[in-house]
Structure formats: structure tokens, C-alpha cells
């Protein structure tokens, strides 16, 4: 009897508070004009250069959307054909400033076939005098069009000088790496040692194994790639670092700080296979994932973010044709499952997802897209947070005034040393907002912020006030 009482007390104490109240609330009703559609990748960028971030949602035989928060609603703000592009079947998307004008261009990856040669090339959208143009339609930029079926795209500042290129993960054809050179868009994948042929799926970029921006590509029907940045060129070190994972088929991928120790680790979801949580130990990545986190699923997007502002990151695992999952990364690398009701989507055909504080209230919104084999509307979720929760948001800008995608922000306090990447392209087909978002823990104090820029140099800042977004410009 005494043992039973102890067991009951332990069980009550260890039940998470979110289990009874539910973690998410469903805000899908604020999406104006939200019909069933086939959607894929989602990105977050300032589409119309008004200073606010928007959700960019790709359409597969449907319009590409730019959803902006206005008067309590998410409203599509763009109807120009070059952007909406109903007939090119867009799946991947990422934004970054490739022409160094301080504003991000949008790379739309189109796929009209499963593998190999495709009919329609990708688009690289720029805004000029209120008109959206496709830079790939300019004659001088047409010599290296991507006519291979692809999946994900990621932005890479390989030299650390603010000159972004776009890595395109293709399927059944060579990888591409597009960069502006002498005012012409050129594919530099061959000279940068990136032009491999595989079943390309997810791709992320950031400070993974070097002080410059590295690239991790999760592949299908072949080994993963881990490209170490070597003076602006790349060397595949996946074998040396033990992340090839040859027997699995990569999908959703994200960079996160699993041990809150001040460096980025890799979360990698495998389609129908074991999900990985790679932590660098003695120059080798060790998979520390355990059940239920590593249990196989039909995984699509993986997102790591502090959704409820408690100072611990959640991991949202968006599945297609089966229920989504949510986890919390606790101290010492413990990954605990959070029960879902709202956001579970047991009959959802999730294809993409992204997070952003779209309404600027200090809490992240989660937008989930659906499609592929079954048309469904978009979903929007938001965590139910404690009324006294606090947050800090850090928005690094490079020397041209554009989001410093690929930079690393580290919050340093009496309780943790917590690194986050300024997302350059992530998950599978998707890209998060270019801001490091931190919830603040109870009894947390002496907070400092360190920014590691894409060139490897670091700056530190003391924080006096919370509940704000701090913009930091690179010197």
C-alpha cells in the first residue's frame, strides 16, 4: 500500500501540465480564403518589403501564396502571375538576399516530374518597382537553368561576406549551387565540389562543424552529405563524422542545441525509418535519439523552436497520412513527448510547416501545409502559454541589412548556453523566420547574447530588457 501511494504521488508530480490543458489552440479560422488545395513548402520572409514577415506557401497546381497578418487575419497579398505561378507545380522554397541590396529574393523550386529531367525550370523572384520578376527569365541568366526534378533549397553564405548562393537538392540529377557573379546567375556546383547525383531531399546550412557555413543534406537511396566549408569550397565529411545513414531515407531536418551547451546539433527525420538526434562528441556525431522520439513515421517537416516560451525547445514532427508528434527537449538531452489533441491531425496530409511570430505578440505561430495525394486547407496553431511568460527575440542583419541567414545566436545565462541558427532553409522544402526566438526560464538571469556571423566572427551583447525583438547589425 505504501509503495502504491509513492507510485501515485510520483505519477501525479511527473505528469506535464500541458497534458490536461492541451498544448495548442487552433487559429486556422483567421486564414482568409482557405480552401482545400495541394500545398508543399512554406517559407517566412518580408515579401513586400514593408518590414513585416509573411508566410510564403507553395502550390502544386495551385497558386503560390504570400500570407500577411492584417487586422487579425492572414490575407494573401500577392496576385501577380510570376509569383503565384499556378501551373509550374512548386514544392520547395527559400529566401535570401543574393544581390546584396538588403532585401531577400525568393527561390521557388518547381517539380513537374518525380525524378530526372523536368519541363519547367525554377523561379528566382525579385521585387522591382512593385513588380515581381523572375531573374531566371532574363536572357543572360538562362545558361544554367535547373531542369532537374528537385526537392529542397537552402541559402548559403559560403564566404561569409553576405554574398548568398542557393543550394538546390535535386532528385536523379546533379545538385545545383546558384550565385550572382559579375551580375549573372551562375551554377557553381562543379567548382565547389557539390555537383553530386542522388535522391536529394532535405538540406540545412549553418555552423555545424566549422566556423563558416556548412551544409548537411539528408538524402534518399544513398548516403547523406555533410559538406564542411573549406575556404568557400566544400568537402564531404559525412563518413568521417558518421552521418551517412546509408540504410535510411532522409526527410525532415533541423539544426538545434540538444544539450543547451552552446553549439548546434542535427535532428534528422527518416521516412519510415529511425529518426536521428546527432550530437557532436569527440569529432564524431553520436545518435542520442531514443524511443519514442526515434520511432519510424511518415515524416515530412521537423521543426525545433520554443513554442510555449518556457525556455525549452519543442520539436514538431509533421507526418503525412498519420498523426503529428510533438516533443520537448529538456536538460541533459532528454527528449520528452507532449500529448497532442489540437494539432494531432490524424487524417492530415502534411507536406510542409514553418514558424514565425506573424502577429508580433512574442509567441510563435505554426503554419502547416497539406497536399501531395489529398487536397486539404492550411492549418495555423499557437501554443497556450503561461500568462507571465517572458521572451527575447534576436534579429541579426548582415552588413547589407538583409537577414543573416546561417548565423548562430547563443543565449548565455545562469541556467544555459543555448544556440539557435538563423534559418537558411530547413526541414523538408521549408524555411523558418530569420529570428532567434527564446522563451525565458523561471529564475533565469544575467542574460547575454552572442552572435556568430557567417564569417565566423562573434559579438556579445548584455541584455537589460526582455519581451522585445533586438535587431543587431553586422559591423
Backbone torsions as a table, in degrees:
resi	resn	phi	psi	omega
1	UNK	NA	-42.9	179.5
2	UNK	-62.6	-41.8	178.4
3	UNK	-61.6	-40.7	179.9
4	UNK	-62.8	-41.7	178.8
5	UNK	-62.3	-43.5	179.1
6	UNK	-62.3	-40.4	-179.7
7	UNK	-64.2	-42.1	179.3
8	UNK	-63.9	-44.5	179.9
9	UNK	-61.5	-45.3	179.1
10	UNK	-60.3	-42.3	-178.0
11	UNK	-64.1	-42.9	-179.4
12	UNK	-65.4	-43.2	-178.1
13	UNK	-64.1	-37.0	-172.5
14	UNK	-90.6	-3.0	174.7
15	UNK	-70.2	124.0	178.6
16	UNK	-61.5	146.4	-178.2
17	UNK	-65.6	-24.2	-178.0
18	UNK	-77.4	-9.5	-174.8
19	UNK	-69.3	-30.5	-178.6
20	UNK	-92.5	-37.3	-176.4
21	UNK	-82.0	-21.5	-173.7
22	UNK	86.2	142.2	-173.8
23	UNK	-83.4	-48.4	-174.5
24	UNK	-102.2	155.4	160.7
25	UNK	-113.9	148.7	-176.3
26	UNK	-92.8	116.1	179.7
27	UNK	-109.0	18.5	-175.2
28	UNK	-59.2	-23.5	-177.8
29	UNK	-67.1	-17.1	179.9
30	UNK	-84.0	-4.8	176.6
31	UNK	-80.8	110.0	179.8
32	UNK	-70.7	140.2	177.1
33	UNK	51.6	72.7	-173.8
34	UNK	-118.6	69.8	-178.0
35	UNK	-80.0	172.0	171.9
36	UNK	-65.1	139.1	-178.8
37	UNK	-161.3	167.5	172.4
38	UNK	-98.1	107.1	179.1
39	UNK	-114.2	161.5	176.0
40	UNK	-134.5	-112.1	-173.1
41	UNK	-65.4	153.1	177.5
42	UNK	-131.2	134.5	175.9
43	UNK	-127.1	165.7	176.7
44	UNK	-128.6	120.1	178.9
45	UNK	-157.2	169.5	176.2
46	UNK	-87.8	92.3	-170.8
47	UNK	-66.6	-44.4	-174.3
48	UNK	-104.8	12.6	174.6
49	UNK	58.6	42.4	177.8
50	UNK	-103.7	5.2	179.0
51	UNK	92.0	-3.2	179.5
52	UNK	-116.7	146.5	179.2
53	UNK	-82.8	150.2	180.0
54	UNK	-130.1	153.2	171.0
55	UNK	-84.6	127.1	172.0
56	UNK	-103.3	121.8	-176.7
57	UNK	-118.2	123.6	-179.2
58	UNK	-80.9	152.6	178.2
59	UNK	-122.4	138.2	178.7
60	UNK	-104.5	92.2	-170.6
61	UNK	78.8	9.1	175.7
62	UNK	-129.4	169.1	-177.4
63	UNK	-66.5	140.8	162.9
64	UNK	-72.1	138.0	-174.5
65	UNK	-115.3	152.4	168.9
66	UNK	-125.9	102.3	-173.9
67	UNK	-95.3	116.9	-178.4
68	UNK	-112.7	144.8	-179.2
69	UNK	-86.6	115.4	-179.5
70	UNK	-140.1	123.4	175.4
71	UNK	52.5	43.9	176.0
72	UNK	79.9	8.8	-179.2
73	UNK	-129.6	153.1	168.5
74	UNK	-95.7	116.4	-171.6
75	UNK	-122.8	135.1	174.8
76	UNK	-70.2	124.1	-172.7
77	UNK	-108.9	0.7	-177.3
78	UNK	-129.2	131.0	178.0
79	UNK	-128.8	11.5	178.1
80	UNK	-73.4	137.1	-169.0
81	UNK	-64.4	-34.2	179.7
82	UNK	-61.7	-33.5	-179.5
83	UNK	-83.2	-50.7	-174.3
84	UNK	-68.9	-39.9	164.4
85	UNK	46.2	59.4	-169.8
86	UNK	-62.2	-27.4	-168.1
87	UNK	-104.2	1.1	-177.5
88	UNK	-95.2	-4.6	174.8
89	UNK	58.9	75.9	-177.4
90	UNK	-86.2	136.9	176.6
91	UNK	-125.9	-40.9	-178.6
92	UNK	-105.0	151.9	-179.3
93	UNK	-154.9	141.4	172.7
94	UNK	-155.5	151.3	-178.5
95	UNK	-124.7	142.0	172.4
96	UNK	-168.4	165.6	-176.6
97	UNK	-90.4	96.6	-177.3
98	UNK	-89.7	-16.2	-178.2
99	UNK	-108.1	7.6	172.9
100	UNK	60.4	37.8	176.7
101	UNK	-102.6	3.9	178.2
102	UNK	92.1	-4.8	179.6
103	UNK	-123.8	149.5	-175.2
104	UNK	-86.5	134.0	167.7
105	UNK	-86.4	162.1	-176.8
106	UNK	-119.3	122.4	177.3
107	UNK	-95.7	116.2	175.5
108	UNK	-101.9	117.7	178.8
109	UNK	-93.0	120.6	-177.6
110	UNK	-104.5	141.4	-180.0
111	UNK	-140.9	107.5	179.2
112	UNK	-103.1	6.1	174.9
113	UNK	-146.0	160.9	-175.7
114	UNK	-69.9	-43.4	-173.4
115	UNK	-148.9	155.6	174.6
116	UNK	77.8	-146.6	-173.8
117	UNK	-70.3	136.7	177.2
118	UNK	-120.1	168.5	-175.0
119	UNK	-85.5	-45.1	-174.4
120	UNK	-106.3	137.9	178.7
121	UNK	-78.1	174.8	176.9
122	UNK	-78.7	171.4	175.4
123	UNK	-120.6	145.6	173.2
124	UNK	-123.4	101.7	-168.4
125	UNK	-91.5	130.4	176.3
126	UNK	-127.4	151.4	179.1
127	UNK	-104.4	119.2	178.6
128	UNK	-131.7	115.6	178.7
129	UNK	51.9	50.9	177.5
130	UNK	66.5	13.2	177.9
131	UNK	-121.1	133.5	177.9
132	UNK	-89.0	121.9	-178.8
133	UNK	-118.0	156.1	176.4
134	UNK	-101.0	111.9	-178.1
135	UNK	-63.7	-25.2	178.1
136	UNK	-74.0	-11.9	177.0
137	UNK	-86.2	-11.0	175.4
138	UNK	-73.6	131.9	-169.6
139	UNK	-52.9	-42.9	-176.0
140	UNK	-67.2	-17.1	-178.2
141	UNK	-98.8	9.5	-171.0
142	UNK	-98.0	0.9	-176.1
143	UNK	-74.2	-21.9	-175.7
144	UNK	-123.4	38.4	-179.0
145	UNK	-61.6	144.2	177.4
146	UNK	-84.6	106.4	179.4
147	UNK	-113.3	32.7	175.2
148	UNK	-117.2	139.7	176.7
149	UNK	-58.0	134.4	-177.7
150	UNK	-132.4	-178.3	179.9
151	UNK	-132.1	-73.9	-172.5
152	UNK	-113.1	159.4	176.1
153	UNK	-134.0	148.8	178.4
154	UNK	-142.6	146.9	-179.4
155	UNK	-94.6	135.1	-173.8
156	UNK	-133.7	116.8	171.7
157	UNK	-91.0	81.4	-167.3
158	UNK	-69.8	-29.3	-179.7
159	UNK	-94.8	-11.1	-177.6
160	UNK	75.4	21.9	-177.5
161	UNK	-112.0	11.1	179.7
162	UNK	85.8	3.8	179.3
163	UNK	-95.7	91.8	-174.6
164	UNK	-78.2	140.0	167.9
165	UNK	-114.1	169.4	-179.0
166	UNK	-121.6	117.6	175.9
167	UNK	-86.6	126.2	-178.2
168	UNK	-113.3	115.0	179.8
169	UNK	-83.6	105.9	-178.2
170	UNK	-96.6	162.3	-177.4
171	UNK	-119.7	111.8	-180.0
172	UNK	80.3	20.8	177.8
173	UNK	-162.9	169.3	-173.5
174	UNK	-66.4	144.9	171.1
175	UNK	-60.8	146.4	176.5
176	UNK	-113.6	153.0	171.7
177	UNK	-140.6	103.6	-175.2
178	UNK	-94.8	137.4	-178.5
179	UNK	-148.7	146.0	173.6
180	UNK	-76.6	121.4	175.7
181	UNK	-134.3	120.1	-178.2
182	UNK	53.1	42.1	176.1
183	UNK	66.5	21.7	176.7
184	UNK	-130.0	139.3	176.7
185	UNK	-82.4	121.1	-174.2
186	UNK	-126.6	141.4	173.0
187	UNK	-84.5	115.1	-177.5
188	UNK	-107.7	17.5	-174.0
189	UNK	-60.8	-36.5	-178.0
190	UNK	-66.7	-50.6	-176.9
191	UNK	-70.9	-16.9	179.1
192	UNK	-98.7	6.5	178.1
193	UNK	66.9	36.6	-176.7
194	UNK	-115.5	-5.7	-168.8
195	UNK	-82.3	56.0	178.1
196	UNK	-90.1	155.1	178.0
197	UNK	-109.7	125.3	-179.4
198	UNK	-161.2	-172.9	171.5
199	UNK	-91.5	79.5	-175.1
200	UNK	-67.3	136.5	179.4
201	UNK	-128.4	-94.1	-176.7
202	UNK	-93.9	158.9	177.9
203	UNK	-155.5	137.3	176.8
204	UNK	-132.8	160.5	179.9
205	UNK	-143.0	141.5	178.6
206	UNK	168.1	-166.0	179.5
207	UNK	-80.6	87.9	-175.2
208	UNK	-100.0	-54.1	-179.8
209	UNK	-130.0	-5.6	179.1
210	UNK	-132.6	179.1	177.7
211	UNK	-87.2	-0.4	173.2
212	UNK	-109.6	-176.4	-177.0
213	UNK	-82.6	117.2	176.4
214	UNK	-99.2	170.3	-177.9
215	UNK	-130.2	130.3	171.3
216	UNK	-115.6	125.6	-179.7
217	UNK	-118.7	121.6	176.7
218	UNK	-92.5	120.9	-171.7
219	UNK	-115.0	167.2	177.1
220	UNK	-117.9	143.7	179.2
221	UNK	59.7	36.7	179.5
222	UNK	169.9	172.2	-176.6
223	UNK	-69.5	150.4	170.1
224	UNK	-69.7	159.9	174.7
225	UNK	-110.8	140.1	167.7
226	UNK	-127.9	103.2	-175.7
227	UNK	-94.1	110.7	175.8
228	UNK	-82.6	131.1	-179.0
229	UNK	-74.3	118.4	-179.4
230	UNK	-121.4	89.1	-179.2
231	UNK	55.7	40.7	175.5
232	UNK	92.2	-13.6	171.7
233	UNK	-104.9	174.9	-170.8
234	UNK	-129.9	142.0	177.5
235	UNK	-124.2	125.2	-179.4
236	UNK	-75.9	112.8	-178.0
237	UNK	-115.7	23.2	-177.3
238	UNK	-59.4	-38.6	179.9
239	UNK	-66.7	-46.3	-178.4
240	UNK	-62.4	-34.6	-177.4
241	UNK	-95.7	1.4	173.1
242	UNK	65.4	44.6	177.1
243	UNK	-123.6	18.2	-179.6
244	UNK	-65.1	-41.7	175.8
245	UNK	48.9	53.1	-168.9
246	UNK	-61.4	-31.7	-174.5
247	UNK	-84.8	-3.1	-178.3
248	UNK	-110.1	165.5	179.8
249	UNK	-118.6	105.2	-172.6
250	UNK	-64.6	146.2	173.0
251	UNK	-140.0	-110.2	-173.7
252	UNK	-66.4	134.7	-175.9
253	UNK	-141.8	143.5	178.3
254	UNK	-150.5	152.4	172.9
255	UNK	-96.8	134.8	-178.8
256	UNK	-154.4	169.7	-179.9
257	UNK	-110.2	91.4	-170.1
258	UNK	-67.4	-35.9	-177.1
259	UNK	-102.0	7.9	-178.0
260	UNK	48.6	51.0	-175.4
261	UNK	-116.0	0.4	176.9
262	UNK	92.4	28.1	171.7
263	UNK	-151.3	156.4	-174.6
264	UNK	-85.3	137.3	173.5
265	UNK	-114.8	178.2	-175.6
266	UNK	-121.0	123.0	167.9
267	UNK	-99.2	126.3	-177.9
268	UNK	-133.6	115.7	176.3
269	UNK	-87.8	134.5	178.5
270	UNK	-111.4	135.6	-178.0
271	UNK	-65.8	113.4	179.1
272	UNK	65.0	15.4	-178.1
273	UNK	-133.0	-174.5	-176.1
274	UNK	-74.3	130.1	178.4
275	UNK	-80.3	147.1	-172.9
276	UNK	-113.1	148.5	170.1
277	UNK	-129.5	91.7	-173.4
278	UNK	-86.2	122.6	178.1
279	UNK	-120.4	130.7	-177.7
280	UNK	-77.2	120.1	177.6
281	UNK	-135.5	118.8	179.2
282	UNK	54.1	46.0	175.4
283	UNK	65.0	21.3	172.8
284	UNK	-137.3	137.2	176.8
285	UNK	-81.3	126.0	177.0
286	UNK	-105.8	132.4	177.1
287	UNK	-81.0	109.8	-178.1
288	UNK	-100.5	8.1	-179.0
289	UNK	-68.2	140.4	178.0
290	UNK	-134.3	165.4	174.7
291	UNK	-62.5	145.9	4.1
292	UNK	-88.6	-2.1	-175.4
293	UNK	-61.0	-40.5	-172.3
294	UNK	-84.7	-0.4	-175.0
295	UNK	-65.5	134.0	-174.5
296	UNK	-57.7	144.3	175.2
297	UNK	-154.5	171.2	176.5
298	UNK	-85.1	70.0	-168.5
299	UNK	-77.2	143.3	172.6
300	UNK	-119.6	-84.5	-176.8
301	UNK	-98.0	141.1	172.6
302	UNK	-118.7	126.1	-179.6
303	UNK	-125.2	132.3	173.2
304	UNK	-115.6	119.2	-177.3
305	UNK	-164.4	153.5	176.2
306	UNK	-85.1	94.3	-173.8
307	UNK	-80.6	-27.5	-175.5
308	UNK	-111.4	11.8	174.0
309	UNK	58.8	35.0	178.4
310	UNK	-100.9	1.6	178.5
311	UNK	90.6	2.0	176.0
312	UNK	-122.3	136.4	-178.3
313	UNK	-76.5	141.1	168.5
314	UNK	-94.7	157.0	172.4
315	UNK	-121.6	114.4	177.8
316	UNK	-96.7	125.9	-179.9
317	UNK	-114.1	105.7	-177.1
318	UNK	-87.3	115.9	-180.0
319	UNK	-106.9	160.2	178.4
320	UNK	-114.6	124.0	179.2
321	UNK	78.2	10.2	174.8
322	UNK	-157.5	165.9	-172.2
323	UNK	-61.1	144.6	171.8
324	UNK	-70.6	165.6	177.0
325	UNK	-133.7	153.4	178.9
326	UNK	-135.9	136.3	-179.9
327	UNK	-132.2	160.7	173.3
328	UNK	-121.5	132.7	177.0
329	UNK	-89.9	108.8	179.5
330	UNK	-91.2	-176.7	178.7
331	UNK	-65.6	157.6	177.5
332	UNK	64.2	24.7	175.2
333	UNK	75.3	11.5	178.4
334	UNK	-75.4	124.6	179.6
335	UNK	-110.5	109.5	-172.3
336	UNK	-107.0	134.7	-179.9
337	UNK	-77.0	139.5	175.4
338	UNK	-106.4	124.1	179.0
339	UNK	-65.8	138.7	-179.5
340	UNK	-116.0	141.2	162.9
341	UNK	-119.7	-70.1	170.0
342	UNK	-66.0	129.8	-178.1
343	UNK	92.4	-5.3	179.6
344	UNK	-66.3	-42.2	177.3
345	UNK	48.0	59.8	-177.7
346	UNK	-62.4	-23.8	178.4
347	UNK	-110.5	19.3	-177.8
348	UNK	-84.9	145.9	175.7
349	UNK	-109.5	66.9	-175.9
350	UNK	-66.2	133.1	-179.7
351	UNK	-122.4	-19.8	-179.2
352	UNK	-164.6	165.2	178.8
353	UNK	-164.7	154.2	176.5
354	UNK	-154.5	156.6	177.5
355	UNK	-117.8	147.7	175.2
356	UNK	-165.7	150.3	170.0
357	UNK	-85.4	79.6	-168.7
358	UNK	-72.3	-23.5	-179.4
359	UNK	-106.5	7.5	174.1
360	UNK	58.0	41.9	177.6
361	UNK	-109.7	6.2	178.1
362	UNK	87.4	8.0	177.1
363	UNK	-127.2	135.2	-177.4
364	UNK	-75.4	139.9	168.7
365	UNK	-99.2	148.3	179.6
366	UNK	-117.6	115.2	177.7
367	UNK	-102.4	127.9	-179.0
368	UNK	-117.0	128.8	176.9
369	UNK	-102.2	159.6	-176.9
370	UNK	-139.2	161.1	176.2
371	UNK	157.5	-131.4	-176.2
372	UNK	65.4	-77.1	-176.9
373	UNK	-113.2	-0.2	-178.3
374	UNK	-155.0	120.8	-176.8
375	UNK	-74.8	131.6	-179.4
376	UNK	-146.5	154.3	177.3
377	UNK	-72.3	169.9	175.3
378	UNK	-74.9	155.9	174.8
379	UNK	-122.4	146.5	177.2
380	UNK	-131.6	126.0	-178.0
381	UNK	-126.5	156.8	177.6
382	UNK	-147.9	138.2	-179.0
383	UNK	-71.2	146.5	171.0
384	UNK	-82.8	115.8	-172.9
385	UNK	-109.6	160.2	175.9
386	UNK	-66.3	143.3	-173.2
387	UNK	-64.3	-25.5	-177.2
388	UNK	-103.3	16.8	-178.5
389	UNK	-69.4	151.3	179.9
390	UNK	-124.6	160.4	-177.4
391	UNK	-147.6	167.5	172.6
392	UNK	-146.1	132.7	179.5
393	UNK	-122.1	133.6	-176.5
394	UNK	-122.3	123.8	-175.7
395	UNK	-118.3	93.0	179.2
396	UNK	-79.9	135.4	175.8
397	UNK	-117.0	139.4	178.7
398	UNK	-77.9	-176.5	-172.8
399	UNK	-66.1	-15.1	176.5
400	UNK	-93.2	-2.6	179.6
401	UNK	88.4	7.6	178.9
402	UNK	-95.1	158.0	175.1
403	UNK	-53.2	131.9	-177.2
404	UNK	-85.0	65.2	-177.8
405	UNK	-64.4	132.8	-175.5
406	UNK	99.5	-12.7	174.2
407	UNK	-73.0	162.7	178.7
408	UNK	-119.9	131.2	175.1
409	UNK	-110.4	132.7	179.7
410	UNK	-123.4	123.0	173.2
411	UNK	-89.3	126.6	-178.7
412	UNK	-118.9	124.7	-178.8
413	UNK	-144.4	-172.4	175.6
414	UNK	-70.6	-12.8	-174.5
415	UNK	-113.2	-18.1	-174.6
416	UNK	-164.7	168.3	171.0
417	UNK	-134.1	96.8	-160.6
418	UNK	-117.5	110.7	-178.1
419	UNK	-95.4	142.6	174.2
420	UNK	-136.6	145.3	176.5
421	UNK	-89.2	146.6	168.6
422	UNK	-84.3	106.4	-160.1
423	UNK	-59.6	126.9	-179.4
424	UNK	-101.8	-5.6	-175.7
425	UNK	140.9	130.1	-167.4
426	UNK	-156.8	-177.3	178.8
427	UNK	58.1	-126.3	179.0
428	UNK	-140.4	110.2	179.9
429	UNK	80.9	-6.3	-164.4
430	UNK	-120.1	178.3	180.0
431	UNK	-158.4	133.2	-177.7
432	UNK	-88.4	174.8	176.6
433	UNK	-62.8	147.4	-178.0
434	UNK	-86.3	53.3	-179.4
435	UNK	-137.3	140.0	171.9
436	UNK	-88.2	114.8	-175.3
437	UNK	-107.6	122.6	179.6
438	UNK	-122.5	126.7	160.9
439	UNK	-78.8	153.2	-177.3
440	UNK	-104.7	130.9	-178.0
441	UNK	-76.2	161.0	174.1
442	UNK	-64.1	138.3	178.3
443	UNK	64.0	21.7	177.3
444	UNK	-86.2	136.0	-176.9
445	UNK	-151.7	179.1	180.0
446	UNK	53.7	50.1	-173.8
447	UNK	-83.7	129.5	172.8
448	UNK	-127.5	158.4	177.7
449	UNK	-124.0	133.5	172.6
450	UNK	-116.8	130.9	175.3
451	UNK	-109.6	123.8	172.7
452	UNK	-103.7	111.0	-175.2
453	UNK	-75.8	172.1	-177.0
454	UNK	-67.9	-15.1	175.5
455	UNK	-89.5	1.1	177.5
456	UNK	93.2	-11.9	179.5
457	UNK	-77.3	150.9	-176.6
458	UNK	-122.9	152.6	173.3
459	UNK	-136.5	144.7	178.5
460	UNK	-118.1	147.7	-178.5
461	UNK	-139.9	135.7	173.4
462	UNK	-84.6	143.0	-177.1
463	UNK	-111.3	123.3	177.8
464	UNK	-99.0	-41.5	-174.2
465	UNK	-116.5	139.3	177.4
466	UNK	-100.3	-172.4	179.2
467	UNK	54.7	48.8	178.4
468	UNK	-152.1	164.0	171.3
469	UNK	-104.6	122.1	-179.9
470	UNK	-100.6	122.9	175.9
471	UNK	-98.0	125.8	-178.5
472	UNK	-119.6	121.8	-179.1
473	UNK	-97.9	131.6	177.8
474	UNK	-65.6	137.7	-179.7
475	UNK	-75.1	NA	NA
